[in-house]
Amino acid sequence: MGQEHNHSHSANKKTLTISLVIITAYMAVEVVGGFLTNSLALLADAGHMLSDAISLFIALMAFKFSSKIADYAKTYGYKRFEILAAVINGATLILISGYIIYEAVERFQSPPEIQSSGMLIVAFIGLLVNILVAWIMMRGADVKENLNMRGAYLHVISDMLGSVGAIIAALLIMFFGWGWADPLASIIVSVLVLRSGYLVTKSSVHVLMEGTPDNIEIEKVTEEILKTEGVQAIHDLHIWTITSGLNALTCHAVVDEQMTIGQSETLLRKIEHELEHLGINHVTIQLETPQHQHDNSILCNVKAVPSAHDHQH
């Protein structure tokens, strides 16, 4: 299992590195092409490619950092790096798309002269580059299971639409002289970038707020723990995401006071095994007798207590 995980890990890293180099190189070409042909649609597509490059870079850094060993200062290691980077990625996308929409509105009022043939060539090559990168990722990476990889892959797929938009705009300008097609295409691409930026930011902030993972149903989890023989009740339940694909749970479970340590360990192993099937990989359960002093509600009601530093001496 560990060897298989390491193999897919290195395959993912290799695929990401190749894809990142190709995308970044072509993004530079699109920026230059956008300025030379005066096409905002190309610059919007370059912005989209920048978002691809950032998401690929984040995915790569996340693999690198998340494998760093935990220490006394960071007891979970650096697994949260991926989530922090995703927030930055999302915010960057929102800013880029906002700027391009603003520029496009200006251009609608006075459409500039655009070199449509150059725009068409650059956009068409951009589409081929995206298809190539998507193919490389499909073949060499784990785009189904790994959220990190899937996010990067979806970025590349949505970027194809940006290239298609720029191609259509170039053709409309060439054949019909519709100068407004360029700012229109750039707005459509920017809305796509804005949407992905919003979704990335929203899901990352949810993780940073210790929100319940989207793929976990609390009712199913509590039901699974409570139906385990020997568990009378549970309270102080917390479920959160450490990083993509790593969910954690803590709770207090009430058991019979006559239970031995050996029996309680068997009970805990059984619960851990069942919860693994529900997508929870890291389980910490505190066992208590019916005489416990805690509130019996399933969710935690503990209030923050001022630290010793806050007290006046």
C-alpha positions in Angstrom: 0.0 0.0 0.0 2.7 2.5 1.1 4.8 1.6 -2.0 1.8 2.1 -4.3 1.1 5.4 -2.6 4.7 6.6 -3.1 4.6 5.5 -6.8 1.4 7.5 -7.5 2.9 10.4 -5.5 6.1 10.5 -7.6 4.0 10.0 -10.8 1.8 12.9 -9.9 4.8 15.1 -9.2 6.5 14.2 -12.5 3.3 14.9 -14.4 2.7 18.2 -12.6 6.3 19.3 -13.4 6.0 18.6 -17.1 2.5 20.2 -17.3 3.7 23.3 -15.3 6.7 23.9 -17.7 4.5 23.6 -20.8 1.7 25.8 -19.5 4.0 28.5 -18.1 6.0 28.7 -21.4 2.8 29.0 -23.4 1.3 31.5 -21.0 4.3 33.8 -21.7 3.7 33.4 -25.5 0.0 34.3 -25.0 0.8 37.4 -23.0 3.2 38.6 -25.8 0.7 37.6 -28.5 -2.1 39.4 -26.6 -0.1 42.7 -26.5 1.2 42.4 -30.1 -2.3 41.6 -31.6 -4.1 44.0 -29.2 -6.4 41.1 -28.2 -8.0 41.2 -24.7 -9.4 37.7 -25.3 -5.8 36.4 -25.6 -4.8 38.2 -22.4 -7.8 36.8 -20.6 -6.8 33.3 -21.8 -3.3 34.0 -20.6 -4.8 35.0 -17.3 -6.6 31.7 -17.3 -3.4 29.9 -18.1 -1.7 31.8 -15.2 -4.5 30.3 -13.0 -3.6 26.9 -14.4 0.1 27.5 -13.7 -0.6 28.7 -10.2 -2.8 25.7 -9.4 -0.2 23.3 -10.9 2.5 25.0 -8.9 0.4 24.8 -5.7 -0.3 21.1 -6.3 3.4 20.5 -6.8 4.4 22.5 -3.7 1.6 20.7 -1.7 3.1 17.3 -2.6 6.6 18.6 -1.6 5.6 20.2 1.7 2.9 17.8 2.8 5.5 15.0 2.9 7.6 17.0 5.4 7.7 15.3 8.8 5.7 16.6 11.7 7.7 18.2 14.5 7.0 19.8 17.9 6.2 23.1 16.4 3.9 21.7 13.7 2.3 18.5 15.0 0.4 17.9 11.8 3.5 18.6 9.7 3.0 20.9 6.7 -0.2 19.3 5.4 -2.2 22.5 5.6 0.2 24.3 3.1 -2.0 23.0 0.2 -5.1 24.7 1.7 -3.3 28.0 2.4 -1.9 28.1 -1.1 -5.3 27.3 -2.6 -6.8 30.4 -0.8 -4.1 32.5 -2.4 -4.8 30.9 -5.7 -8.5 31.6 -5.5 -8.0 35.2 -4.5 -5.5 35.7 -7.4 -8.0 34.4 -9.9 -10.8 36.7 -8.6 -8.5 39.7 -8.9 -7.3 38.8 -12.4 -10.8 38.2 -13.7 -12.1 41.4 -12.1 -9.4 43.4 -13.9 -10.1 41.8 -17.3 -13.9 42.4 -17.0 -13.2 46.1 -16.1 -10.9 46.4 -19.2 -13.5 44.6 -21.4 -16.2 47.1 -20.4 -13.9 50.0 -21.5 -13.2 48.2 -24.8 -16.9 47.8 -25.6 -17.2 51.6 -25.7 -14.3 52.0 -28.1 -13.2 48.7 -29.7 -9.5 49.0 -30.8 -8.0 47.6 -34.0 -7.2 43.9 -33.5 -4.8 41.7 -35.7 -7.2 38.8 -36.0 -5.0 36.4 -37.9 -2.2 36.6 -35.3 -4.8 36.2 -32.6 -6.3 33.1 -34.3 -2.8 31.5 -34.6 -1.9 32.1 -31.0 -5.3 31.0 -29.7 -5.3 27.8 -31.8 -1.8 26.8 -30.6 -3.1 27.6 -27.0 -5.9 25.1 -27.5 -3.5 22.4 -28.7 -1.2 23.1 -25.7 -4.2 22.6 -23.3 -5.2 19.4 -25.0 -1.6 18.1 -24.8 -1.4 19.0 -21.0 -4.8 17.4 -20.3 -3.7 14.2 -22.1 -0.4 14.1 -20.1 -2.3 14.6 -16.9 -4.9 11.9 -17.7 -2.2 9.4 -18.6 0.3 10.1 -15.8 -1.5 11.3 -12.8 -4.2 10.3 -10.3 -6.9 12.8 -11.4 -9.8 10.7 -9.9 -8.7 10.1 -6.3 -6.3 13.0 -5.5 -8.2 16.3 -5.0 -5.1 18.3 -5.6 -4.5 16.7 -9.0 -8.2 16.8 -9.9 -8.3 20.5 -9.2 -5.3 21.1 -11.4 -6.8 18.9 -14.2 -10.2 20.7 -14.1 -8.3 24.1 -14.4 -6.7 22.8 -17.6 -10.0 21.5 -19.0 -11.8 24.8 -18.3 -8.8 26.7 -19.9 -9.6 24.9 -23.2 -12.9 26.8 -23.3 -10.9 30.0 -23.0 -8.8 29.1 -26.1 -12.0 28.1 -27.9 -13.6 31.5 -27.0 -10.5 33.4 -28.4 -10.6 31.3 -31.6 -14.3 32.1 -32.2 -13.7 35.8 -31.5 -10.8 35.9 -33.9 -12.9 34.2 -36.7 -15.8 36.7 -36.0 -13.4 39.6 -36.3 -11.8 38.2 -39.5 -15.0 37.4 -41.4 -17.5 40.0 -40.0 -15.3 42.7 -38.6 -17.1 42.4 -35.2 -14.5 44.1 -33.0 -16.8 43.6 -29.9 -16.3 39.8 -30.1 -12.9 40.2 -28.5 -14.0 42.0 -25.3 -17.1 39.7 -25.2 -14.9 36.5 -25.4 -12.7 38.0 -22.7 -15.7 38.6 -20.4 -16.9 35.0 -20.9 -13.4 33.6 -20.1 -13.1 35.9 -17.1 -16.5 34.7 -15.7 -15.1 31.1 -15.9 -12.0 32.2 -14.1 -14.0 34.1 -11.5 -16.2 31.1 -10.9 -13.2 28.7 -10.3 -11.6 31.3 -8.1 -14.7 31.7 -6.0 -15.2 27.9 -5.6 -11.5 27.3 -4.7 -11.6 30.1 -2.1 -14.9 29.0 -0.7 -13.8 25.3 -0.2 -10.4 26.3 1.1 -11.8 28.8 3.7 -14.3 26.0 4.7 -11.3 23.8 5.5 -9.4 26.6 7.4 -12.6 27.2 9.4 -12.4 23.5 10.5 -15.8 22.9 8.7 -17.2 19.4 8.3 -15.8 17.8 5.2 -18.2 17.8 2.2 -18.0 14.0 1.8 -18.8 13.2 5.4 -22.4 12.8 6.8 -22.4 13.5 10.6 -25.6 11.4 11.0 -24.0 8.3 9.4 -20.8 8.7 11.5 -22.7 9.1 14.8 -24.9 6.1 13.9 -21.9 4.0 13.1 -20.2 4.8 16.4 -23.4 4.3 18.5 -24.2 1.0 17.0 -20.8 -0.4 18.1 -21.5 -2.8 20.9 -20.4 -1.3 24.2 -20.9 2.4 23.3 -23.8 3.9 25.3 -23.6 7.5 24.0 -21.2 10.0 22.4 -20.6 13.8 22.9 -18.1 16.5 22.1 -17.9 15.4 18.4 -15.6 17.2 16.0 -14.9 16.3 12.4 -12.6 18.3 10.2 -10.2 18.2 7.2 -6.5 18.5 7.8 -5.7 18.5 4.0 -7.3 17.0 0.9 -8.1 13.4 1.5 -7.2 13.5 5.2 -10.2 13.8 7.5 -10.0 13.7 11.3 -12.5 13.0 14.1 -12.4 13.4 17.9 -15.2 12.6 20.3 -16.0 11.4 23.8 -17.7 8.0 24.1 -19.6 6.7 27.2 -18.9 3.0 28.0 -19.6 0.7 30.9 -17.3 1.4 33.9 -16.5 -2.3 34.2 -14.9 -2.4 30.7 -11.2 -3.4 30.8 -8.4 -1.6 28.9 -8.1 -4.6 26.6 -11.8 -4.5 25.8 -11.8 -0.8 25.3 -8.9 -1.1 22.8 -10.8 -3.8 20.8 -13.8 -1.4 20.8 -11.7 1.5 19.5 -10.0 -0.6 16.8 -13.5 -1.7 15.6 -14.8 1.9 15.5 -11.6 3.1 13.6 -12.1 0.3 11.0 -15.7 1.3 10.4 -15.0 5.0 10.2 -12.3 4.4 7.7 -15.0 3.2 5.3 -16.8 6.5 5.8 -13.8 8.5 4.8 -12.3 9.3 8.2 -8.6 8.5 8.5 -7.5 9.9 11.8 -9.6 9.0 14.9 -9.1 10.0 18.5 -11.8 8.9 21.0 -11.8 9.6 24.7 -13.7 6.9 26.7 -15.7 7.8 29.8 -18.0 6.1 32.3 -21.7 7.2 32.7 -20.6 9.4 35.6 -18.7 11.8 33.3 -19.1 15.5 34.0 -19.7 16.7 30.4 -22.7 18.0 28.6 -24.5 15.2 26.8 -25.1 17.0 23.5 -23.3 15.4 20.5 -21.6 18.6 19.4 -19.1 20.4 21.7 -20.4 23.4 23.8 -17.1 24.2 25.5 -16.4 27.9 25.6 -13.0 29.5 25.3 -11.3 30.0 28.6 -9.0 33.1 29.0 -5.4 32.0 29.2 -3.1 32.7 32.2 -1.7 35.6 30.2 -5.1 37.3 30.1 -5.5 37.3 33.9 -4.4 40.4 35.8 -1.9 39.4 38.5 
